[in-house]
Amino acid sequence: MTRSTPFFKAFGPLLFGRRSKSALASISKLEGLEDLYAIFGDLFAERLLDRSDKGTNSRRRSLPPQVTFWAFVGQALSPKSSCREVVRRVEAWWRWGQLRSAPSVTASAYCQARQRLDLSTLRLIRQQTAWQMERTVLKEERWREGREVKIVDGTSFSLPDTAANQAVWPQPHGQQPGCGFPVAKMVGLFSLASGALLEESVGNLHVHDSLLFTSLWDRLSKGDIILGDRAFCSYGAMAALFQRGVDTVMRLHQLRKTDWRRGRHLGAGDRLVTWSRPGPAPEHWSQAQWDLLPAQLSVRLVRVMVVAPGFRTRTVLIATTLTDAALYPADALRELYAQRWTVELHFAQIKTTLGLDVLRCQSPAMIQKELQVHLIAYNLVRALMQKAAHLHDVTLERISFKGTLDTLRHWAAVIHACRAAPRKQAELIGRMLERIAGDPVRRRPGRSEPRAKKRRPKNYQLLNKPRAEMKPSPHRNKRPKTALS
């Protein structure tokens, strides 16, 4: 049976379910969900999301890479939104564009379209957004002599309990089989000036942060300064980075003993010492690589007294390869290390505000893509914060990430609705940036925020067996009787 209607071509899609070629052509011209594209489209090269000449994304589909990418980013900017909700949003945009013959899309089709996104392209987009932010950093936002300071730290996130995820990112050893979740670890490299996530390295929970950090060394530039906690402070790391022209400012590792009677006195709580290279190569270092490191390394130790009302005074030791006391005074190093805490805020914004704490994809390949999209979404919001701070002369750290995200969600559609009036659209973007900068985070020094929950959870049983073997207790809602009752 022929499936064509030569005299009534418009009846073809209605009778046989074929998609209208004109509808597919119109959809392929869209830049995606254009409300986000109107604000962030200039942060990376548009051609990265074009159809390829051959391969997976060479066919003309109802969900081209542009639409899929911006839908995925929109889903990351709205944590806990389902794929069905994103599909409804895409359909609403098509109807708004008066595509009457636009095909209906299912959540399954959207998930398949996400799988067709290229992981290397997503990484390139994330790197370009970070590069754009670094390019617009002001001179006064950099540290002394215009040097770039990059913060390194690690975190972890939970994944769905599938066999494929468990094989790549196994669950912690203390959890029973069938009762735990795979956990992935990520070491991120952030810019101190812009807050952008520059690079990342992902591994399983049983790989130390310092080992993941070594994979990022080739992406550092000569003259950079690495700011990190004591997990990254070792002779091998500091000496290898110093050979590359990269200085380090880190908290001294707790296992390294110090003797303040040795070395050269530079000032109060400031001393220059010499570290010698240990003889045998440590684990994960070959002896040949270890022998290439210098036999001795000049390290400057700076004592920091942490004084907080109501708490004991703590002493923190900083180890750094910035040995010139005239160019880098001890107080400047103390203030610099105090800013290391901002990386904890960055991870909180990514994991708590954007929902990266628990990912939802079922396969390792899609977990990598979901991670990259979340990092892209984070950089996009940070770029909006940076633009608002520069235009309205506000310190970047005073601008709220959550406030910027909330403002973006409600202003994006209104900005796109005025796309036919460029002047009005530019005015609305300016008003949005003014609103972001006009709601600064209040300064609250000495604030105590213990990690404790006030609201009690529901009285559910704990899953201490595989779900198929678990039997609910009939008395779980009954309170135990006390001696007085």
C-alpha positions in Angstrom: 0.0 0.0 0.0 1.4 3.4 -1.0 1.7 5.9 1.8 1.5 9.1 -0.3 -1.3 11.4 -1.2 -0.1 13.2 -4.3 -3.2 15.4 -4.7 -3.7 16.3 -1.1 -0.3 16.4 0.4 -1.5 18.0 3.7 -3.4 14.8 4.5 -0.2 12.7 4.5 0.8 13.5 8.1 -2.8 13.2 9.3 -3.4 9.8 7.7 0.0 8.1 8.1 1.4 9.9 11.1 4.4 11.4 9.1 5.8 14.6 10.4 5.5 17.6 8.3 8.8 18.6 6.7 8.0 22.3 7.0 7.4 21.8 10.8 10.8 20.1 11.2 12.4 22.8 9.2 10.9 25.5 11.4 11.9 23.6 14.6 15.5 23.2 13.4 15.8 27.0 13.0 15.0 27.6 16.7 17.9 28.3 18.9 16.3 26.2 21.6 14.2 27.5 24.5 14.8 31.0 23.3 14.2 32.7 26.7 17.5 31.3 28.0 19.2 31.7 24.6 18.3 35.4 24.6 20.3 35.9 27.9 23.1 33.4 27.6 23.5 32.8 23.9 26.6 35.0 23.6 28.6 33.0 26.2 29.7 30.3 23.8 30.0 29.6 20.1 26.5 28.8 18.6 28.0 26.5 16.0 28.8 23.9 18.8 25.2 22.9 18.8 24.7 22.8 15.0 23.8 19.6 13.2 26.8 17.5 12.2 27.5 16.4 8.7 27.5 12.7 9.7 27.0 10.7 12.8 24.4 10.8 15.6 23.2 14.4 15.2 23.3 14.5 11.4 19.6 13.7 10.9 16.9 16.3 11.0 14.8 15.6 14.2 12.0 17.1 16.1 14.4 17.6 19.0 17.6 19.0 17.5 20.7 19.6 19.7 19.9 23.3 20.2 16.4 22.5 21.7 17.6 19.5 23.7 20.6 21.4 25.2 18.6 24.4 26.4 15.8 22.2 27.6 18.4 20.2 29.6 19.9 23.4 31.0 16.4 24.7 31.9 15.9 21.4 33.8 19.1 21.9 35.7 18.1 25.5 36.6 14.8 24.1 38.0 15.8 21.3 40.4 13.4 18.3 40.8 11.6 19.1 37.5 10.7 16.0 35.6 11.4 15.1 32.0 7.6 15.3 31.4 7.6 18.9 32.6 10.4 19.8 30.3 8.6 18.2 27.4 5.5 20.2 28.1 7.6 23.3 28.2 9.0 22.5 24.7 5.6 21.9 23.3 4.3 25.2 24.7 7.2 27.0 23.0 6.3 25.4 19.7 2.6 26.3 20.1 3.7 29.9 21.0 5.6 29.9 17.7 2.4 29.0 15.9 3.9 25.7 14.7 0.4 24.1 14.3 1.8 20.9 12.7 4.6 20.5 15.2 4.9 16.9 16.4 4.0 15.8 19.9 7.0 14.8 22.0 7.2 12.2 24.7 9.4 12.1 27.7 11.1 9.0 26.2 11.9 11.0 23.0 13.4 13.8 25.2 15.6 11.2 27.1 16.8 9.8 23.8 17.6 13.3 22.6 19.7 13.9 25.7 21.6 10.7 25.0 22.5 12.1 21.6 24.2 15.1 23.1 28.0 14.8 22.7 29.9 14.8 26.0 33.0 16.5 24.5 30.8 19.3 23.2 29.2 19.8 26.6 32.7 20.0 28.2 33.7 22.5 25.5 30.7 24.7 26.3 31.5 24.6 30.0 35.1 25.6 29.3 34.0 28.4 27.0 31.6 29.9 29.6 34.3 29.8 32.1 36.8 31.4 29.7 34.3 34.2 28.9 34.0 35.0 32.7 37.7 35.0 33.2 38.2 37.3 30.2 35.9 39.9 31.8 37.5 39.8 35.3 38.5 43.3 36.3 42.1 44.2 37.2 41.2 45.1 40.7 39.5 41.7 41.2 42.8 39.8 40.8 45.3 39.3 43.5 48.6 41.0 43.9 50.5 41.8 40.7 47.4 40.7 38.8 48.0 37.0 39.5 45.2 34.5 39.0 44.2 32.5 42.1 42.4 29.2 41.7 40.8 27.2 44.5 40.8 23.5 44.5 38.5 21.3 46.6 36.6 18.0 46.4 33.1 16.9 47.0 30.8 13.9 46.4 27.3 13.2 45.1 24.9 10.3 45.1 23.7 8.4 42.1 20.8 6.0 41.3 21.4 2.4 42.4 21.9 0.6 39.1 24.4 -2.1 38.3 26.1 0.0 35.7 26.6 2.9 38.2 27.8 0.6 40.9 30.4 -0.9 38.6 32.0 2.6 37.9 31.2 4.3 41.2 30.8 1.7 44.0 29.0 2.5 47.2 30.8 3.0 50.5 32.2 -0.2 52.1 30.0 0.3 55.2 26.7 -0.1 53.4 25.1 -3.5 52.8 24.6 -4.7 49.3 21.2 -3.5 47.9 20.9 -0.9 50.7 23.3 1.8 49.5 23.8 4.1 46.6 26.8 4.6 44.3 28.8 7.7 45.2 31.0 9.7 42.8 33.7 12.1 43.8 34.6 15.3 42.0 37.6 17.6 42.5 36.8 21.1 41.1 39.0 24.0 40.2 37.3 27.4 40.7 38.4 30.9 40.0 38.7 33.1 43.1 37.9 36.3 41.1 34.8 35.2 39.1 33.7 32.0 41.0 33.6 30.1 37.7 34.2 26.4 37.6 37.2 26.1 35.4 38.0 22.3 35.4 36.8 19.2 37.1 38.0 15.6 37.6 35.6 12.8 38.5 36.4 9.5 40.2 35.0 7.0 42.6 34.7 7.4 46.3 37.9 5.3 47.0 40.2 7.6 45.1 41.8 10.4 47.2 41.2 14.0 46.3 44.9 14.7 45.8 45.1 12.0 43.2 42.2 13.4 41.2 43.8 16.8 41.4 46.9 15.6 39.6 44.9 15.1 36.4 44.2 18.9 36.4 47.8 20.0 36.5 48.2 20.2 32.7 45.3 22.7 32.6 47.1 25.2 34.9 49.0 28.1 33.5 52.4 29.5 34.6 51.9 32.2 37.2 48.8 30.7 38.7 48.3 30.4 42.5 46.6 27.3 43.9 44.6 27.7 47.1 43.7 24.5 48.9 43.2 22.8 52.2 45.5 20.3 53.9 44.3 17.3 51.8 46.3 18.7 48.9 49.4 19.8 50.9 52.3 17.4 50.1 55.9 17.7 49.1 55.1 16.0 45.7 52.3 18.3 44.8 53.9 21.5 45.9 57.3 20.7 44.3 55.7 19.5 41.0 53.5 22.6 40.7 56.5 24.8 41.6 58.4 23.3 38.7 55.5 24.3 36.4 55.7 27.9 37.6 52.6 27.5 39.8 52.7 28.6 43.4 50.6 27.1 46.2 49.0 28.4 49.4 47.7 25.5 51.4 47.0 24.5 55.0 49.8 22.4 56.4 49.1 18.7 56.5 48.4 17.4 60.0 51.0 14.6 59.7 53.9 17.0 59.0 55.7 18.0 62.1 57.1 21.6 62.4 59.9 23.0 64.5 59.7 26.8 64.8 63.3 26.9 66.0 64.6 26.0 62.5 64.6 28.1 59.4 64.8 31.8 58.9 62.6 34.2 60.9 60.6 36.6 58.5 58.3 38.1 61.0 55.7 37.3 63.7 54.4 33.9 63.0 56.3 33.8 59.7 59.2 31.5 58.9 61.1 30.2 55.9 62.1 26.5 56.1 63.5 24.0 53.8 61.8 20.7 53.0 63.8 17.7 51.8 62.4 15.2 49.3 61.6 11.9 51.0 63.6 9.0 49.7 61.1 6.3 48.5 58.5 7.4 46.0 55.0 7.4 47.6 52.1 5.4 46.2 50.8 6.4 42.8 54.2 8.0 42.0 56.8 6.1 39.9 60.3 6.3 41.1 61.4 8.0 37.9 58.8 10.7 38.3 59.8 11.2 41.9 63.5 11.6 41.1 62.7 14.4 38.7 61.5 16.6 41.6 64.0 18.9 43.3 65.9 17.5 46.2 64.9 20.5 48.4 62.1 23.0 48.4 61.9 26.4 50.2 58.6 26.6 51.9 57.2 29.5 53.9 55.1 28.8 57.0 52.7 31.4 58.3 50.8 31.0 61.5 47.1 32.1 61.6 45.3 32.7 64.9 41.5 32.0 64.4 39.7 34.0 67.1 35.9 33.7 67.3 33.8 35.0 70.3 32.6 32.1 72.4 35.0 29.6 70.9 38.6 28.5 71.6 41.3 30.2 69.7 42.6 27.9 67.0 46.0 27.9 65.4 46.2 27.2 61.6 49.5 26.8 59.8 49.8 27.8 56.1 52.4 26.4 53.8 53.2 28.4 50.7 55.9 28.6 48.0 55.4 32.5 47.9 58.7 33.1 49.8 59.2 36.8 49.0 58.0 38.5 52.2 58.2 42.0 50.6 55.9 41.1 47.7 53.6 38.9 49.7 53.3 40.0 53.4 52.1 37.5 55.9 48.9 39.4 56.5 48.1 39.3 52.8 48.6 35.5 52.8 46.3 35.2 55.9 43.6 37.1 54.1 44.0 35.1 51.0 43.7 31.8 52.8 40.6 33.0 54.5 38.9 33.3 51.1 39.4 29.6 50.5 36.0 29.1 52.3 34.2 30.5 49.2 34.7 27.2 47.5 32.4 25.6 50.1 29.8 28.1 49.1 30.3 27.3 45.4 29.8 23.6 46.1 26.7 24.4 48.1 25.3 26.4 45.2 25.9 23.5 42.8 24.8 20.7 45.0 22.0 22.2 47.1 20.6 25.0 45.0 21.0 23.3 41.6 20.3 19.8 43.0 23.6 18.1 42.0 23.7 16.3 45.4 21.6 13.5 44.0 21.7 12.8 40.2 19.0 11.0 38.5 20.3 9.4 35.3 20.6 5.6 35.2 23.8 5.0 33.2 27.4 6.2 33.7 27.4 7.9 30.2 24.3 10.0 31.1 25.6 10.7 34.6 28.7 12.4 33.0 26.4 14.5 30.7 24.0 15.4 33.5 27.0 16.5 35.6 28.4 18.7 32.8 25.0 20.3 32.2 24.7 21.2 35.9 28.2 22.7 35.8 27.2 24.7 32.7 24.1 26.0 34.5 26.2 27.0 37.4 28.6 29.0 35.2 25.7 30.7 33.4 24.2 32.0 36.7 27.7 33.1 37.8 28.1 34.9 34.6 24.9 36.8 35.2 26.0 37.7 38.7 29.3 38.9 37.4 27.7 41.1 34.8 25.3 42.6 37.4 28.3 43.3 39.7 30.3 45.0 37.1 27.5 47.2 35.7 26.4 48.4 39.2 29.7 48.5 41.0 28.8 45.8 43.6 31.2 43.3 45.0 30.6 39.9 43.5 30.5 38.1 46.8 27.6 40.3 47.9 25.3 39.0 45.1 23.1 36.1 46.0 23.3 33.0 43.8 19.8 31.9 44.8 18.4 35.4 44.3 19.9 35.6 40.8 18.5 32.2 39.9 15.0 33.2 41.1 15.2 36.5 39.2 16.3 34.7 36.0 13.4 32.2 36.1 10.8 35.0 36.2 12.4 37.5 33.9 13.6 35.2 31.1 10.2 34.7 29.5 9.3 38.4 29.6 12.6 39.3 28.0 12.0 36.9 25.2 8.5 38.1 24.7 10.0 41.5 23.6 12.4 40.0 21.0 10.6 41.9 18.2 11.6 45.2 20.1 15.4 45.0 20.7 15.5 48.3 22.6 12.7 47.1 24.9 14.5 43.8 25.4 17.8 45.5 26.2 16.0 47.7 28.7 14.4 44.7 30.4 17.8 42.9 30.6 19.2 46.0 32.2 16.4 46.2 34.7 16.9 42.5 35.5 20.6 43.1 36.2 19.7 46.1 38.3 17.3 44.1 40.4 20.0 41.4 40.9 22.5 43.9 42.1 20.0 45.8 44.2 19.4 42.9 46.5 22.8 42.2 48.1 23.5 39.6 50.7 23.8 41.2 54.2 27.1 41.0 56.0 26.6 38.8 59.1 30.1 38.2 60.6 30.3 35.6 63.4 27.0 34.0 62.4 26.5 30.5 63.7 24.9 28.0 61.4 25.3 24.5 62.8 24.4 21.6 60.4 21.4 20.4 62.3 17.8 19.8 61.3 14.9 21.1 63.4 12.0 19.4 61.6 11.9 15.7 62.4 11.6 13.2 59.5 8.7 10.8 59.1 8.7 7.7 61.2 9.6 5.3 58.4 11.7 2.2 58.7 15.3 2.2 57.6 16.0 0.0 54.6 18.6 -2.4 56.0 18.0 -5.2 53.5 17.4 -5.3 49.8 14.0 -3.9 49.0 12.7 -7.3 47.6 13.6 -9.0 50.9 12.4 -6.2 53.2 9.2 -6.8 55.1 7.4 -3.8 56.7 6.9 -4.0 60.4 3.2 -3.8 61.4 4.1 -1.8 64.6 6.3 0.9 63.1 3.9 3.7 64.0 3.4 2.6 67.6 5.5 4.4 70.1 7.4 2.3 72.6 5.8 2.2 76.1 7.7 3.8 78.9 7.9 2.8 82.5 5.5 5.6 83.5 2.8 4.9 81.0 
